[in-house]
């Protein structure tokens, strides 16, 4: 960044502005590629007259976007004319950045996008691209100046109070323009900022009572809430500016007392159609520091926005801006909003131009990379960006220290994660990082996408929303310590879920520290006992050619720098040298452990290929496998075509479901295995049926023809000596067989010599149902095949699950999804199905929107618009009036996106306690408390006449259950009628379905205020003003801790490459 910023300032210093600069340049939106030419066929020549050709290629570090590494291209915001003198001259002098772009890329081949965002509305991006068209029916609204990396790089964090005039004179189109202006101001705020909105007529009022007399973090949740609050604001009475300004200054004063370390920049955005006087006495009392000498020393900058085309007098607002180091802006029409609102950023950037040895370098929270042909989860890449401002450093220039733009580069989150040695963390271990605000940078429970697109608040997820524990205060203490940059460790019990279906309870040890010089903190998390040890070996990789074996597969880990292959032989070729030793750019410990595992597994591989092969095959086994802690995967396939190929596509051994479940299930007995040598525990699993639900939900069944049963068991390395309670997992071995083969074995197991009960499992007796269920209550197999993969509580036997829960055979854990999103059509609220029940609502909504646009069109494109010009003021740039271009600021919202907003959902998940099941099993019963008549629940796919059954109050369900030894399974036999009374339906907790939580207003306010509430502790110097600011202010314009410590320098050195 420093190299780019210096090069940009030097390029501008040496550039002489041209009156007639070249008009041809690589406009990213006016390019065609080979793919375009092939699609055009014979019409290609016609397009070549208006478009320039760009040769591109695919590169893995840029995802699905084709690039040209030899040059950069230029994107110009849609509402900026791409051939103005400012744009053309800017394009010319920034050509010098191509050399630096390529040098940076040569120095670091993993470097992602580099770019320069200009203050006049264009962005030069490297490598060169054709700007993607995400949706041909929607206009390209991308403007680099409104992006987080630009705003954070251009100015220090700020406290902003918006004063919105709601007097009677603002009625109609003026209020619409004012609301759009406020919304755009909110869009320019970042998660480092704080804000509030006060509307005023005769007296000031906070637009949201939740935020009375406070400044709240400018995260997306808070900004959306206040956008909704001003949407239907009413106008009345006259405006009392005196009370409004006093309230704003009082709020700043109170916040200073509460928070000693506040954002250094303070600003009042005054949105009005005119002020009767300049209120000098108010500024003198509240804003001008005493004993100021040559120039006024202000606490708060004032940014007036004059709304409306025909305004009587703007002198008072101009004076306010000039006297308080602010910026006056006239917003005549909606078309002015996009271009002019963000100009205040130029003013706030001025203090950063003050000569200092500590340049302003800013890192953004995580966000989704926008450059993709389609905005889907597969095409979007999560990144954090680092940026720096670029200033005019010309000697004796009238525009000295003027903001020219911001340089930046993206750091992909997956590249950061790849630095973490997973083998050192082990199974169930993980790492995460947070920002100084407590927002998650990466975490295994961070889920930023919903149905393939980013969630609305994905870049402001708090640590307490991903670390799920009943003791929230412990997580808050951890978050506070990490935000404050402390080093330390804590331990806590957590409930860990898998896709909100499976659950386990673990005790974790957290080791955390600040990443020196960067606004992030890193934590490493290890499970208790089996996470306390690590495998190490002195195996000499040079003695044997074990890595040549082509049957081995590797996890997608970084064994060596720039190594992406998952083939063992390719890795061998890339790391072996003449002396047959691992090069310095490889992880020696990991590669040696990998070689040791490979040497051991070669012997096992020979057994699979030998005499036992046919015996294994006859048992119905389709594939047998081993995954190791070094990331090695070895398998032998016994059939030509597998029932389920999923296991062959898993890219990480220790994070694979077969590996994690085997270790989790065996955990309770593994310590006993090390101490007393008891038998291991075999884990059986089946793909989970996430669709079959009770009630009105759709009911689908697993396709048992493509369903396989997986059986796995951990391979342990126990601690030596007296420390026999600790162990580590060397790997997991297992096999898969088709469901039907497994079902045959179960059926044979139920066979009896006298034939007394043989018919029960085969379903010949309709009063009996046999289930084999796992430790989470998931049905592995049953005599009713339609329930395979389903949670027992979601079947026709929920009463039995409830009784097992009451007997503590299964314990429930309530898991809350704090990252959920709610959609009206899926909610349970009174209006959730309104658009479907009454299709006229959608039609009327569209008509109202069209009518609104028609009014605005007539207002802005009236005859007066063609003969009048908006008044120009001193310092305004000479480019075509934005009012002469269509308005892009208001779009018809997509129906699916209406009120799509964050919410909270919860679900109860279940975990078996096999100690609660006696060795001779449980014989249980459940009595109905009422008599009833009800329609019998039937197979929804069967075409049968509805049947009814009668249940008397003395009717009893009977069942028996017993653990299957050395497994994670329970055998359950139930005798009852397939009939459930409405009054006897089980507890709602047993539905295994995420349900929306409704927060009362008090709780929701408390949550919104707390999220991101930390102020201060910034990793930069704060400059709010200085004497030599440019004249732009007076102008106007339309052990584990050791592992952690060893990793910190790695992260610091990695991130330092971008500075």
Rosetta blueprint (number, residue, H / E / L):
1 X L
2 X H
3 X H
4 X H
5 X H
6 X H
7 X H
8 X H
9 X H
10 X H
11 X H
12 X H
13 X H
14 X L
15 X L
16 X L
17 X L
18 X L
19 X L
20 X L
21 X L
22 X L
23 X L
24 X L
25 X L
26 X L
27 X E
28 X L
29 X L
30 X L
31 X E
32 X E
33 X L
34 X H
35 X H
36 X H
37 X H
38 X H
39 X H
40 X H
41 X H
42 X H
43 X H
44 X H
45 X H
46 X H
47 X H
48 X H
49 X L
50 X L
51 X L
52 X E
53 X E
54 X L
55 X L
56 X L
57 X E
58 X E
59 X L
60 X H
61 X H
62 X H
63 X L
64 X L
65 X L
66 X E
67 X E
68 X E
69 X L
70 X L
71 X L
72 X L
73 X E
74 X E
75 X E
76 X E
77 X L
78 X L
79 X L
80 X L
81 X L
82 X L
83 X L
84 X L
85 X H
86 X H
87 X H
88 X H
89 X H
90 X H
91 X H
92 X H
93 X H
94 X H
95 X H
96 X H
97 X H
98 X H
99 X H
100 X H
101 X H
102 X H
103 X H
104 X H
105 X H
106 X H
107 X H
108 X L
109 X L
110 X L
111 X L
112 X L
113 X L
114 X E
115 X E
116 X E
117 X E
118 X E
119 X L
120 X L
121 X L
122 X E
123 X E
124 X E
125 X E
126 X E
127 X L
128 X E
129 X L
130 X L
131 X L
132 X L
133 X L
134 X L
135 X L
136 X L
137 X L
138 X L
139 X L
140 X L
141 X L
142 X L
143 X L
144 X H
145 X H
146 X H
147 X L
148 X H
149 X H
150 X H
151 X H
152 X H
153 X H
154 X H
155 X L
156 X L
157 X L
158 X E
159 X E
160 X E
161 X E
162 X E
163 X E
164 X E
165 X E
166 X L
167 X L
168 X H
169 X H
170 X H
171 X L
172 X L
173 X H
174 X H
175 X H
176 X H
177 X H
178 X H
179 X H
180 X H
181 X H
182 X H
183 X H
184 X H
185 X H
186 X H
187 X H
188 X L
189 X L
190 X L
191 X L
192 X L
193 X L
194 X E
195 X E
196 X E
197 X E
198 X E
199 X E
200 X E
201 X L
202 X L
203 X L
204 X E
205 X E
206 X E
207 X L
208 X L
209 X H
210 X H
211 X H
212 X L
213 X L
214 X L
215 X L
216 X E
217 X E
218 X L
219 X L
220 X H
221 X H
222 X H
223 X H
224 X H
225 X H
226 X H
227 X H
228 X H
229 X H
230 X H
231 X H
232 X L
233 X L
234 X L
235 X L
236 X L
237 X L
238 X L
239 X L
240 X L
241 X H
242 X H
243 X H
244 X H
245 X H
246 X H
247 X H
248 X H
249 X H
250 X H
251 X H
252 X H
253 X H
254 X H
255 X H
256 X H
257 X H
258 X H
259 X L
260 X L
261 X L
262 X L
263 X L
264 X L
265 X E
266 X E
267 X E
268 X E
269 X E
270 X E
271 X E
272 X E
273 X L
274 X L
275 X L
276 X L
277 X L
278 X L
279 X L
280 X H
281 X H
282 X H
283 X H
284 X H
285 X H
286 X H
287 X L
288 X E
289 X L
290 X L
291 X L
292 X L
293 X L
294 X L
295 X L
296 X L
297 X L
298 X E
299 X L
300 X L
301 X E
302 X E
303 X E
304 X E
305 X E
306 X E
307 X E
308 X L
309 X L
310 X L
311 X L
312 X L
313 X L
314 X L
315 X H
316 X H
317 X H
318 X H
319 X H
320 X H
321 X H
322 X H
323 X H
324 X L
325 X L
326 X L
327 X L
328 X E
329 X E
330 X E
331 X E
332 X L
333 X L
334 X H
335 X H
336 X H
337 X H
338 X H
339 X H
340 X H
341 X H
342 X H
343 X H
344 X H
345 X H
346 X H
347 X H
348 X H
349 X H
350 X H
351 X H
352 X H
353 X H
354 X L
355 X L
356 X L
357 X L
358 X L
359 X L
360 X L
361 X E
362 X E
363 X E
364 X L
365 X L
366 X L
367 X E
368 X E
369 X L
370 X L
371 X L
372 X L
373 X L
374 X L
375 X L
376 X L
377 X L
378 X L
379 X L
380 X L
381 X L
382 X E
383 X E
384 X E
385 X E
386 X E
387 X E
388 X E
389 X E
390 X E
391 X E
392 X L
393 X L
394 X L
395 X L
396 X L
397 X L
398 X L
399 X L
400 X L
401 X L
402 X L
403 X E
404 X E
405 X E
406 X E
407 X E
408 X E
409 X E
410 X E
411 X E
412 X E
413 X H
414 X H
415 X H
416 X H
417 X H
418 X H
419 X L
420 X L
421 X L
422 X H
423 X H
424 X H
425 X H
426 X L
427 X L
428 X L
429 X L
430 X E
431 X E
432 X E
433 X E
434 X E
435 X E
436 X L
437 X L
438 X L
439 X E
440 X E
441 X E
442 X E
443 X L
444 X L
445 X L
446 X L
447 X L
448 X L
449 X E
450 X E
451 X L
452 X L
453 X E
454 X E
455 X L
456 X L
457 X L
458 X H
459 X H
460 X H
461 X L
462 X E
463 X H
464 X H
465 X H
466 X L
467 X L
468 X L
469 X L
470 X L
471 X L
472 X H
473 X H
474 X H
475 X H
476 X H
477 X H
478 X H
479 X H
480 X H
481 X H
482 X H
483 X H
484 X L
485 X L
486 X L
487 X L
488 X E
489 X E
490 X E
491 X E
492 X E
493 X E
494 X E
495 X E
496 X E
497 X E
498 X E
499 X L
500 X L
501 X L
502 X E
503 X E
504 X E
505 X E
506 X E
507 X E
508 X E
509 X E
510 X E
511 X E
512 X E
513 X E
514 X E
515 X L
516 X L
517 X L
518 X L
519 X L
520 X E
521 X E
522 X E
523 X E
524 X E
525 X E
526 X E
527 X E
528 X L
529 X L
530 X L
531 X L
532 X L
533 X L
534 X L
535 X L
536 X L
537 X L
538 X L
539 X L
540 X L
541 X L
542 X L
543 X L
544 X L
545 X L
546 X H
547 X H
548 X H
549 X L
550 X L
551 X L
552 X L
553 X E
554 X E
555 X L
556 X L
557 X L
558 X L
559 X L
560 X E
561 X L
562 X L
563 X L
564 X L
565 X L
566 X L
567 X E
568 X H
569 X H
570 X H
571 X H
572 X H
573 X H
574 X H
575 X H
576 X L
577 X L
578 X L
579 X L
580 X L
581 X L
582 X L
583 X L
584 X L
585 X L
586 X E
587 X L
588 X H
589 X H
590 X H
591 X H
592 X H
593 X H
594 X H
595 X H
596 X H
597 X H
598 X H
599 X H
600 X H
601 X H
602 X H
603 X H
604 X H
605 X H
606 X H
607 X H
608 X H
609 X H
610 X L
611 X L
612 X H
613 X H
614 X H
615 X H
616 X H
617 X H
618 X H
619 X L
620 X L
621 X E
622 X E
623 X E
624 X E
625 X E
626 X E
627 X E
628 X E
629 X L
630 X L
631 X L
632 X E
633 X E
634 X E
635 X E
636 X E
637 X E
638 X L
639 X L
640 X L
641 X L
642 X L
643 X L
644 X L
645 X L
646 X H
647 X H
648 X H
649 X H
650 X L
651 X L
652 X L
653 X L
654 X L
655 X L
656 X L
657 X H
658 X H
659 X H
660 X H
661 X H
662 X H
663 X H
664 X H
665 X H
666 X H
667 X H
668 X H
669 X H
670 X H
671 X H
672 X H
673 X H
674 X H
675 X H
676 X H
677 X L
678 X L
679 X L
680 X L
681 X L
682 X E
683 X E
684 X E
685 X E
686 X L
687 X L
688 X L
689 X L
690 X L
691 X L
692 X L
693 X L
694 X L
695 X L
696 X L
697 X L
698 X L
699 X L
700 X L
701 X L
702 X L
703 X L
704 X H
705 X H
706 X H
707 X L
708 X E
709 X E
710 X E
711 X E
712 X E
713 X E
714 X E
715 X E
716 X E
717 X E
718 X E
719 X L
720 X L
721 X L
722 X L
723 X L
724 X L
725 X L
726 X L
727 X E
728 X E
729 X E
730 X E
731 X E
732 X E
733 X E
734 X E
735 X E
736 X E
737 X E
738 X E
739 X H
740 X H
741 X H
742 X H
743 X H
744 X H
745 X H
746 X H
747 X H
748 X H
749 X H
750 X L
751 X L
752 X L
753 X L
754 X L
755 X L
756 X L
757 X L
758 X H
759 X H
760 X H
761 X H
762 X L
763 X L
764 X L
765 X L
766 X L
767 X L
768 X E
769 X E
770 X E
771 X E
772 X E
773 X E
774 X L
775 X L
776 X L
777 X L
778 X E
779 X E
780 X E
781 X E
782 X E
783 X L
784 X L
785 X H
786 X H
787 X H
788 X L
789 X L
790 X L
791 X E
792 X H
793 X H
794 X H
795 X L
796 X L
797 X L
798 X H
799 X H
800 X H
801 X H
802 X H
803 X H
804 X H
805 X H
806 X H
807 X L
808 X L
809 X L
810 X E
811 X E
812 X E
813 X E
814 X E
815 X E
816 X E
817 X E
818 X E
819 X E
820 X E
821 X E
822 X E
823 X L
824 X H
825 X H
826 X H
827 X L
828 X L
829 X L
830 X L
831 X L
832 X L
833 X L
834 X H
835 X H
836 X H
837 X H
838 X L
839 X H
840 X H
841 X H
842 X H
843 X H
844 X H
845 X H
846 X H
847 X H
848 X H
849 X H
850 X H
851 X H
852 X H
853 X H
854 X H
855 X H
856 X H
857 X H
858 X H
859 X H
860 X H
861 X L
862 X L
863 X H
864 X H
865 X H
866 X H
867 X H
868 X L
869 X L
870 X L
871 X L
872 X L
873 X L
874 X L
875 X L
876 X L
877 X L
878 X L
879 X L
880 X L
881 X L
882 X H
883 X H
884 X H
885 X L
886 X L
887 X L
888 X L
889 X L
890 X L
891 X L
892 X L
893 X L
894 X L
895 X H
896 X H
897 X H
898 X L
899 X L
900 X L
901 X E
902 X E
903 X E
904 X E
905 X E
906 X E
907 X E
908 X E
909 X E
910 X E
911 X E
912 X E
913 X L
914 X H
915 X H
916 X H
917 X L
918 X L
919 X L
920 X L
921 X L
922 X E
923 X E
924 X E
925 X E
926 X E
927 X E
928 X L
929 X L
930 X L
931 X L
932 X E
933 X E
934 X E
935 X E
936 X L
937 X L
938 X L
939 X L
940 X L
941 X L
942 X L
943 X L
944 X L
945 X L
946 X L
947 X L
948 X E
949 X E
950 X E
951 X E
952 X L
953 X L
954 X L
955 X L
956 X E
957 X E
958 X E
959 X E
960 X E
961 X E
962 X E
963 X E
964 X L
965 X L
966 X L
967 X E
968 X L
969 X L
970 X E
971 X E
972 X E
973 X E
974 X E
975 X E
976 X L
977 X L
978 X L
979 X L
980 X L
981 X L
982 X H
983 X H
984 X H
985 X L
986 X L
987 X L
988 X H
989 X H
990 X H
991 X H
992 X L
993 X L
994 X L
995 X E
996 X E
997 X E
998 X L
999 X L
1000 X L
1001 X H
1002 X H
1003 X H
1004 X H
1005 X H
1006 X H
1007 X H
1008 X H
1009 X H
1010 X H
1011 X L
1012 X L
1013 X L
1014 X L
1015 X L
1016 X L
1017 X L
1018 X L
1019 X L
1020 X L
1021 X L
1022 X L
1023 X L
1024 X L
1025 X L
1026 X L
1027 X L
1028 X L
1029 X L
1030 X L
1031 X H
1032 X H
1033 X H
1034 X H
1035 X L
1036 X E
1037 X L
1038 X L
1039 X L
1040 X H
1041 X H
1042 X H
1043 X H
1044 X H
1045 X H
1046 X H
1047 X H
1048 X H
1049 X H
1050 X H
1051 X H
1052 X H
1053 X H
1054 X H
1055 X H
1056 X H
1057 X L
1058 X L
1059 X L
